[in-house]
Amino acid sequence: MTYRFFTPAPTNAATGLTGEVYRQLRDEFLGPAPTFRALAAVPEVLAATWSLLREALLAGDGSRVDREIVASSVSRANRCRFCVDAHVMLLHALGEHEVAEVIARGGTPSEPRHAELVAWAEASRSPMAAGWTSRYGPEVTGTLLVFHFINRVVSALLDPDLLPGGLQRSSVVRSVGGRLYARTARGPRQPGRSLPLVDVGTAEPPPWAGESPVGVAYAALRNAATQGGDLLGDVARQTVTATVRWEDGRYPARPSDWAVDLVRDVPGTDRVGTRIALLAAFAPSAISVGDVALWRLSHPADADLVRLVAFGAITATDHVARALTSAHL
């Protein structure tokens, strides 16, 4: 696995909150996977991302297959090839070989419930245009939201190949890989174990989550990731937020040119940061080495790049969540 702009610290060097998150990841998931290692420069964002993933995708009594279908389908809508491949492999791990390969090929599952989940997940990319909301429970809805966030972080900070040379694109490799993870994927998870790791601050859990730990975890992620906006001035932050609402998930035909046009009226010192945050929200793989090099002239730390990407990612994710909140008012 190649990281696009920096190499994270070794996992065996992790201490404090990062070390605690990594312990839970080893106990309950696939270990400190590249997604989480990329976030480790900002432990509070790392912890909140893990918490929402765990409480939504892994814990509780709901169908894990349904949730993996949602994870892979929203990843498909966001053009995150890495996440599609990873969660197709986990569908294989759950024994759902046929539906895994249908999703990998960009198709629609034959079972009506699965087809509905795919259509619902993909429509969430542009929630206002689709009149989108959710009739699913907190775990399925939270899975969709955490992957809106994770897809953007992954596409911004990681190369798209899950395995060397794109080996995961082979159906045989996906199937074999799934069998290796079968035991881990099928184990039960008690809800709430991750919540001591996160800080919700003053944020209220959203109405769509009810009393579920998923709501606490979502509030914690929104709180932690939104703080990355403090790296930008008021005009820059407002530009990102307003653009996310106006554009409603539209994927720009030429992302780099699109971002340049949008930041013309932003103060000069904030233009490159605004550009990166906008691309993180809409087309994160278009963030370039040149963009990051310019950003690092004033913000050399890896942590600030992660915070900025997380701000763009959560702004787009919360646009989807607002459609749910409106439906519950």
Helices and strands as residue ranges (DSSP letters): G 11-13, H 16-28, H 34-39, H 43-53, I 54-58, H 64-77, H 81-93, H 97-104, H 112-123, H 127-130, H 138-157, G 164-169, H 171-180, H 182-186, G 195-197, G 207-209, H 213-226, G 227-231, H 234-247, H 255-262, G 268-270, H 271-282, G 284-286, H 289-298, H 302-327
